[in-house]
Amino acid sequence: MTTLLQTRVEHRVAVNFKRAAKQRGKTPYAYLQQIVTQAATAPEPRTWKNHRAWRKSLKLTPLPYNLVARMREESDER
């Protein structure tokens, strides 16, 4: 067991955390501070505007017409 900011964690977890911090160019404690501050910030309110923006960011394409019915017919044929 290793201590990471007064918390006992497995050695493997501490090593992985140190590696992740190094990849981001931070010390383990600076990276931990960044994670804690991000977790403590209040999330954006769930509004329809945010929902539409989220859906648009997914870049989904509409399904072809009658696709589900055709898939069911094909599966029944087999």
N, C-alpha and C positions, 0 to 999 in steps of 0.2 A: 504494500500500500504506500502511496505517495501522497504528500500533502500539497494541495493546490489551493491557495488562498483560504487557509484554515478549513479545508474540506478534504476528507480522506477519499481518495479515488484509487482505482486500480492503476498499477504502473503502466499498463498498456494504454489506458485512457489518457494519462498524463503525457506520455510520449507522443501520442497522436495529436494532442492539443498543442504541445510545443512545436510539433512539425507544422501544424496548420497556421500557427502564429508566425512562424518563420517564413512560410510561403507568402504570407500577406505583408511581410516586412515589419512586423511588430514584435514586441516582447510578449511573453505569455500573459503578463498582468495587464498590459495595454490592450491586448486583444480581448481579454476577459472583461475589461472595463467597457470596451466598445459593445460587446455582446449584451452586457447588463443594461447599458443605457438604451440600446435598441429595444430590448425586451420591456423596459420600463415606460417607453413612450406610449401614449394613448393611440390606439388604432384609429384609422380614418372612419368616420361615421358611415354606416351602410345605407347608402342612398341609391335611388334608381340611376342617377347620373354616374355614380361610381360603378354600378353594376354594368351599365351599358359600355362604359370605357373598358372595363375588365373583359367583357365579351368581345369587344372589338379588338383588344390586344391579343386574343387567342387566335385570331385570323381563321375562324372556322368557315368551311364551305358548306353550302346547303346540300342535303342529300338529293340524289336524282329522284324524280317523281316515281312513286310506287315501288321503291327499292325493297322495302320490308316485305311487301306482299310477294314480290318476285323471289326473294330469298326463301320465304316459307314454301313457295311452290317448288323450288329446286330441291329443298331439303326433303320434301314429301316424295319427290320422284326417286330419290336415291334409296 
